Amino acid sequence: MNSLDPIQMATQLATFDVQPFQQRYQLQADKYQSQLTALGKMESALRDFRSTIQEINSSTTSIIQNKATLSNDSHFSVNANAQALNGSYQIFVEQVASAHQVKTDMPANLDSTTSVPNTGTLSLTVDGQTLDLDLSAIDSDGDGQSTMAELATAINNHPDNPGVNATLVRTSGQTHFMLSSTETGVANTLSVNASTGTTWFDDAFTNLTEISAPQDAVIWLGAETTGLQLTNSSNTFSNVIDGIDITATKAQTSGDPAISMAIDADKDATLEQVNAFIDSYNKVMSTLDSYTQTGSADSKRGALANDPTLRSIESQLNNLLRDQFDGKRLSEIGISINRDGKLEVDSDTFKNAQQTMGSTIESMFNGDGNLLDSLEDSLKPFLQFSSGMFSSRKDALRINIDRIDDKQANLERKYDMAYTRYLKQFTQMNQIMTQMQQTQGLFG
């Protein structure tokens, strides 16, 4: 009679006890994890799609792109948005805007470590706003002395700074205390007054040397002196012509001819916007298809096959893209949905449509409540971080996975108990069999 291996037998029987449950729990865990991964991928694709929508549907961007062509780009730059009308213009730049900059008349032997008065007030005024700086509060290191460097820091970092930048400039062994307006234009002229009772300090801020005078930007729509003169504190003239921002960069010489500016539709840039929209949408559809397919002999069943929520998303997006906006459908401007549910564009048809009805295309996509607004609104219930469908679905799956983990932990304890019981039983059986063999041996 052969002896038994108690460890081997206990392992086998304990495994048989828990194996069906292990397999069932693992299948459930794998299913939940696959669904969790699929929902994460689907949510990511939809968030990317929403980001693309927002990038072409903001206050500064749209589906339609225009471009400006200049006969000379040395004196100003142009940004033309979707509202800009095609046309030709003449621009003359008389002067560019500049900020006010002054130097205080400090004694030549002073430097950044020189002490300044620690009593009194330094007042700085720009465009009607005044900072009354209390000099007793600028000692930042607490050593009882306030220095030129600490004065500059106190001005620059003060929460009530009206738009002044203080700088220490060192040259030829001398330190200069400079003050500049942070904004250009005559309205931002800087005025300073020191009232400390310290003569050299008060005189320094009274006797200012002007380094750069404040001035407004001046341009002419048309020729110099005969066109329409425009003045602005900033170098950027926003929306002077509908949809066009002009930024002056360099003044022309008086008598020079005005610079020609032509505004035209930028068909290639607009098509890039359309393709970005299409690519992002098609990524959503590809992701959705890969996780909702029912499976066949050649393909595996998707983790979210026949999921009603995802099918609802697909249906809503599809219906919106087939709907009319501003009296037109996407198919009328060369954008269509193919048999696979993906968007595609006929470039020639779209460019021709842009040429003849650019404003209609703009309204279709970017008009209030039209395509892009409608698409974003349809996604909101699903993508809200705290209460959106994806968030709640993923939370539920994580709870299920945690429960499976708990069951598997209990199963391990059950295995350990069964193993211990079987080991004890087979050890005793083995001892009995050994005794029986020994007894049998006594009888030859």
For each residue, the residues with C-beta under 8 A, 3 or more apart:
1: 433 436 437 440
2:
3: 430 433 434 437
4: 9 426 429 430 433
5: 8 9
6: 9 10 422 423 426 427 429 430
7: 10 11 423
8: 5 11 12
9: 4 5 6 12 13 422 426
10: 6 7 13 14 419 420 422 423 425 426
11: 7 8 14 15 419
12: 8 9 15 16
13: 9 10 16 17 418 422
14: 10 11 17 18 415 418 419 422
15: 11 12 18 19 415
16: 12 13 19
17: 13 14 414 415 418
18: 14 15 21 22 411 414 415 418
19: 15 16 22 23
20: 23 24
21: 18 24 25 407 411
22: 18 19 25 26 408 411
23: 19 20 26 27
24: 20 21 27 28
25: 21 22 28 29 404 407 408 411
26: 22 23 29 30
27: 23 24 30 31
28: 24 25 31 32 400 404
29: 25 26 32 33 401 404 405 408
30: 26 27 33 34
31: 27 28 34 35 303
32: 28 29 35 36 397 400 401 404
33: 29 30 36 37 401
34: 30 31 37 38 303
35: 31 32 38 39 303 304 397
36: 32 33 39 40 394 397 398 401
37: 33 34 40 41 303
38: 34 35 41 42 291 302 303 304
39: 35 36 42 43 304 390 393 394 397
40: 36 37 43 44 394
41: 37 38 44 45 287 291
42: 38 39 45 46 287 288 291 304 310 390
43: 39 40 46 47 382 383 390 394
44: 40 41 47 48
45: 41 42 48 49 283 284 287 288
46: 42 43 49 50 284 313 379 382 383 390
47: 43 44 50 51 383
48: 44 45 51 52 280 283 284
49: 45 46 52 53 280 281 283 284 379
50: 46 47 53 54 376 379 383
51: 47 48 54 55
52: 48 49 55 56 276 277 280
53: 49 50 56 57 277 280 372 375 376
54: 50 51 57 58 376
55: 51 52 58 61 276
56: 52 53 61 62 63 273 276 277 365 366 372
57: 53 54 61 62 63 365 366 372 373 376
58: 54 55 61
59:
60: 81
61: 55 56 57 58 81
62: 56 57 65 81 82 362 365 366
63: 56 57 82 270 273 274 277 361 362 365 366 372
64: 82 265 270 273 354 358 361 362 365 366
65: 62 82 265 266 269 270 272 273
66: 80 81 82 84 86 243 263 264 265 266
67: 80 263 264 265 266 269
68: 78 79 80 244 261 262 263
69: 261 262 264
70: 73 76 78 259 260 261
71: 259 260 261
72: 75 259
73: 70 76 77
74: 249 250
75: 72 93 248 249 250 251 252 259
76: 70 73 91 93 219 246 247 248 249 250 259
77: 73 246 247 249
78: 68 70 244 245 246 247 261
79: 68 244 245 247
80: 66 67 68 84 243 244 245 263
81: 60 61 62 66 84 243 244 245
82: 62 63 64 65 66 243 362 366
83: 242 243
84: 66 80 81 241 242 243 244 263
85: 242 243 263
86: 66 263 264 265
87: 262 263
88: 260 261 262 263
89: 221 241 260 261 262 263
90: 221 222 223 227 258 259 260 261
91: 76 219 220 221 246 258 259 261
92: 219 220 222 223 224 227 252 256 258 259
93: 75 76 96 217 218 219 248 249 250 251 252 259
94: 218 219 220 224 229 251 252 254
95: 215 216 217 218 248 251
96: 93 217 235 248 249 250 251
97: 184 185 215 216 217 232 233 234 235 248
98: 184 212 213 214 215
99: 180 181 182 183 184 185 188 212 214
100: 180 181 188 189 190 210 212 213 214
101: 178 179 180 181 210 211 212
102: 178 179 180 190 192 208 209 210 211
103: 176 177 178 179 208 209 211
104: 176 177 178 179 192 204 205 207 208 209
105: 203 204 207 208 209
106: 110 175 176 177 200 204
107: 110 200 204
108: 174
109:
110: 106 107 114 148 175
111: 114 148 170 175
112: 147 148 149 168 170 175
113: 147 148 149
114: 110 111 147 148 175
115: 118 145 146 147
116: 135 146 147 148 150 151 198 201
117: 120 135 146 196 197 198 201
118: 115 135 136 138 139 144 145 146
119: 135 136 196 197
120: 117 135 194 195 196 197 198
121: 132 133 134 135 194 195 196
122: 132 133 135 151 155 192 193 194 195 196 205
123: 130 131 132 133 192 193 194 195
124: 130 131 133 155 161 162 164 179 190 191 192
125: 128 129 130 131 162 190 191 192 193
126: 129 162 163 164 181 183 188 189 190 191
127: 162 163 183 187 188 189
128: 125
129: 125 126 162 163
130: 123 124 125 162
131: 123 124 125 155 158 160 161 162 164
132: 121 122 123
133: 121 122 123 124 138 154 155 158
134: 121 137 138
135: 116 117 118 119 120 121 122 138 146 151 196
136: 118 119 139
137: 134 154
138: 118 133 134 135 146 150 151 153 154
139: 118 136 142 143 144 145 146 150
140: 150 153 154
141: 150
142: 139
143: 139
144: 118 139
145: 115 118 139
146: 115 116 117 118 135 138 139 150 151
147: 112 113 114 115 116 150 151
148: 110 111 112 113 114 116 151 152 168 175 177
149: 112 113 152 153 168
150: 116 138 139 140 141 146 147 153 154
151: 116 122 135 138 146 147 148 154 155 166 177
152: 148 149 155 156 166 167 168 177
153: 138 140 149 150 156 157
154: 133 137 138 140 150 151 157 158
155: 122 124 131 133 151 152 158 161 164 165 166 179
156: 152 153 161 164 165 166
157: 153 154 161
158: 131 133 154 155 161
159:
160: 131
161: 124 131 155 156 157 158 164
162: 124 125 126 127 129 130 131
163: 126 127 129 181 182 183 188
164: 124 126 131 155 156 161 179 180 181 182 190
165: 155 156 179 180 181 182
166: 151 152 155 156 177 178 179
167: 152 177 178 179 180
168: 112 148 149 152 175 176 177 178
169: 175 176 178
170: 111 112 173 174 175 176
171: 174 176
172:
173: 170
174: 108 170 171
175: 106 110 111 112 114 148 168 169 170
176: 103 104 106 168 169 170 171
177: 103 104 106 148 151 152 166 167 168 204
178: 101 102 103 104 166 167 168 169 211
179: 101 102 103 104 124 155 164 165 166 167 190 192 208
180: 99 100 101 102 164 165 167 190 212
181: 99 100 101 126 163 164 165 184 188 189 190 214
182: 99 163 164 165 188
183: 99 126 127 163 188 233 234
184: 97 98 99 181 188 214 215 216 217 233 234 235
185: 97 99 188 214 215 216 217 232 233 234
186: 189 214 215 216 233
187: 127 233
188: 99 100 126 127 163 181 182 183 184 185 214 233
189: 100 126 127 181 186 214
190: 100 102 124 125 126 164 179 180 181 214
191: 124 125 126
192: 102 104 122 123 124 125 179 205 206 208
193: 122 123 125 205 206
194: 120 121 122 123 201 202 204 205 206
195: 120 121 122 123 202
196: 117 119 120 121 122 135 201 202
197: 117 119 120 202
198: 116 117 120 201 202
199: 202 203
200: 106 107 203 204
201: 116 117 194 196 198 204 205
202: 194 195 196 197 198 199 205 206
203: 105 199 200 206 207
204: 104 105 106 107 177 194 200 201 207
205: 104 122 192 193 194 201 202 208
206: 192 193 194 202 203
207: 104 105 203 204
208: 102 103 104 105 179 192 205
209: 102 103 104 105
210: 100 101 102 213
211: 101 102 103 178
212: 98 99 100 101 180
213: 98 100 210
214: 98 99 100 181 184 185 186 188 189 190
215: 95 97 98 184 185 186
216: 95 97 184 185 186 231 232 233
217: 93 95 96 97 184 185 231 232 233 234 235 237 248
218: 93 94 95 229 230 231
219: 76 91 92 93 94 229 230 237 246 248
220: 91 92 94 223 224 225 226 227 228 229 230 258
221: 89 90 91 227 228 230 240 241
222: 90 92 226 227 228 258
223: 90 92 220 226 227 257 258
224: 92 94 220 227 252 254 255 256 258
225: 220
226: 220 222 223
227: 90 92 220 221 222 223 224 258
228: 220 221 222
229: 94 218 219 220
230: 218 219 220 221 237 240
231: 216 217 218
232: 97 185 216 217 235 236 237
233: 97 183 184 185 186 187 188 216 217
234: 97 183 184 185 217 237
235: 96 97 184 217 232 247 248 249
236: 232 245 246 247 248
237: 217 219 230 232 234 240 245 246 247 248
238: 245
239: 242 243 244 245
240: 221 230 237 244 245 246
241: 84 89 221 244 246
242: 83 84 85 239
243: 66 80 81 82 83 84 85 239
244: 68 78 79 80 81 84 239 240 241 263
245: 78 79 80 81 236 237 238 239 240
246: 76 77 78 91 219 236 237 240 241
247: 76 77 78 79 235 236 237
248: 75 76 93 95 96 97 217 219 235 236 237 251
249: 74 75 76 77 93 96 235
250: 74 75 76 93 96
251: 75 93 94 95 96 248
252: 75 92 93 94 224 256 259
253: 256
254: 94 224
255: 224
256: 92 224 252 253
257: 223
258: 90 91 92 220 222 223 224 227
259: 70 71 72 75 76 90 91 92 93 252
260: 70 71 88 89 90
261: 68 69 70 71 78 88 89 90 91
262: 68 69 87 88 89
263: 66 67 68 80 84 85 86 87 88 89 244
264: 66 67 69 86
265: 64 65 66 67 86 270 354 355 358
266: 65 66 67 269 270
267: 270 271 351 354 355
268: 271 272
269: 65 67 266 272 273
270: 63 64 65 265 266 267 273 274 354
271: 267 268 274 275 345 347 350 351
272: 65 268 269 275 276
273: 56 63 64 65 269 270 276 277
274: 63 270 271 277 278 335 345 350
275: 271 272 278 279 345
276: 52 55 56 272 273 279 280
277: 52 53 56 63 273 274 280 281 343
278: 274 275 281 282 335 343 344 345
279: 275 276 282 283
280: 48 49 52 53 276 277 283 284
281: 49 277 278 284 285 317 321 342 343
282: 278 279 285 286 342 343
283: 45 48 49 279 280 286 287
284: 45 46 48 49 280 281 287 288 317
285: 281 282 288 289 314 340 341 342
286: 282 283 289 290 342
287: 41 42 45 283 284 290 291
288: 42 45 284 285 291 292 310 313 314
289: 285 286 292 293 341
290: 286 287 293 302
291: 38 41 42 287 288 302 303 304 305 307 310
292: 288 289 302 304 305 306 307 310 311
293: 289 290 299 300 301 302 305
294: 301 302 305 306
295: 299 300 301 302 305
296: 299
297:
298:
299: 293 295 296
300: 293 295
301: 293 294 295 305
302: 38 290 291 292 293 294 295 305
303: 31 34 35 37 38 291
304: 35 38 39 42 291 292 307 310
305: 291 292 293 294 295 301 302
306: 292 294 311
307: 291 292 304 310 311
308: 311 312
309: 312 313 382 389 393
310: 42 288 291 292 304 307 313 314
311: 292 306 307 308 314 315
312: 308 309 315 316
313: 46 288 309 310 316 317 382
314: 285 288 310 311 317 318 341
315: 311 312 318 319
316: 312 313 319 320 378
317: 281 284 313 314 320 321 375 378
318: 314 315 321 322 337 341
319: 315 316 322 323
320: 316 317 323 371 374 375 378
321: 281 317 318 330 337 343 371
322: 318 319 329 330 337
323: 319 320 329 371 374
324: 327 328 329
325: 328 329 363 364 365 367 370 371 374
326: 360 363 364 367 370
327: 324 360
328: 324 325 332 333 357 360 364
329: 322 323 324 325 332
330: 321 322 333 335 336 364 371
331: 334 335 336
332: 328 329 353
333: 328 330 349 350 353 354 357 361 364
334: 331 345 346 347 348 349 350 352 353
335: 274 278 330 331 343 344 345 346 350
336: 330 331 343 344 345 346
337: 318 321 322 341 342 343 344
338: 341 342 343 344
339:
340: 285
341: 285 289 314 318 337 338
342: 281 282 285 286 337 338
343: 277 278 281 282 321 335 336 337 338
344: 278 335 336 337 338
345: 271 274 275 278 334 335 336 349 350
346: 334 335 336 349 350
347: 271 334 350 351
348: 334 351 352
349: 333 334 345 346 352 353
350: 271 274 333 334 335 345 346 347 353 354
351: 267 271 347 348 354 355
352: 334 348 349 355 356
353: 332 333 334 349 350 356 357 361
354: 64 265 267 270 333 350 351 357 358 361
355: 265 267 351 352 358
356: 352 353
357: 328 333 353 354 360 361
358: 64 265 354 355 361 362
359: 362 363
360: 326 327 328 357 363 364
361: 63 64 333 353 354 357 358 364 365
362: 62 63 64 82 358 359 365 366 367
363: 325 326 359 360 366 367 370
364: 325 326 328 330 333 360 361 367 370 371
365: 56 57 62 63 64 325 361 362 370 371 372
366: 56 57 62 63 64 82 362 363 370 372
367: 325 326 362 363 364 370 373
368: 373
369: 373 374
370: 325 326 363 364 365 366 367 373 374
371: 320 321 323 325 330 364 365 374 375
372: 53 56 57 63 365 366 375 376
373: 57 367 368 369 370 376 377
374: 320 323 325 369 370 371 377 378
375: 53 317 320 371 372 378 379
376: 50 53 54 57 372 373 379 380
377: 373 374 380
378: 316 317 320 374 375 381
379: 46 49 50 375 376 382 383
380: 376 377 383 384 388
381: 378 384 388 389
382: 43 46 309 313 379 388 389 390
383: 43 46 47 50 379 380 388 390
384: 380 381 387 388 391
385: 388 391
386: 391
387: 384 391 392
388: 380 381 382 383 384 385 391 392
389: 309 381 382 392 393
390: 39 42 43 46 382 383 393 394
391: 384 385 386 387 388 394 395
392: 387 388 389 395 396
393: 39 309 389 390 396 397
394: 36 39 40 43 390 391 397 398
395: 391 392 398 399
396: 392 393 399 400
397: 32 35 36 39 393 394 400 401
398: 36 394 395 401 402
399: 395 396 402 403
400: 28 32 396 397 403 404
401: 29 32 33 36 397 398 404 405
402: 398 399 405 406
403: 399 400 406 407
404: 25 28 29 32 400 401 407 408
405: 29 401 402 408 409
406: 402 403 409 410
407: 21 25 403 404 410 411
408: 22 25 29 404 405 411 412
409: 405 406 412 413
410: 406 407 413 414
411: 18 21 22 25 407 408 414 415
412: 408 409 415 416
413: 409 410 416 417
414: 17 18 410 411 417 418
415: 14 15 17 18 411 412 418 419
416: 412 413 419 420
417: 413 414 420 421
418: 13 14 17 18 414 415 421 422
419: 10 11 14 415 416 422 423
420: 10 416 417 423 424
421: 417 418 424 425
422: 6 9 10 13 14 418 419 425 426
423: 6 7 10 419 420 426 427
424: 420 421 427 428
425: 10 421 422 428 429
426: 4 6 9 10 422 423 429 430
427: 6 423 424 430 431
428: 424 425 431 432
429: 4 6 425 426 432 433
430: 3 4 6 426 427 433 434
431: 427 428 434 435
432: 428 429 435 436
433: 1 3 4 429 430 436 437
434: 3 430 431 437 438
435: 431 432 438 439
436: 1 432 433 439 440
437: 1 3 433 434 440 441
438: 434 435 441 442
439: 435 436 442 443
440: 1 436 437 443
441: 437 438 444
442: 438 439
443: 439 440
444: 441
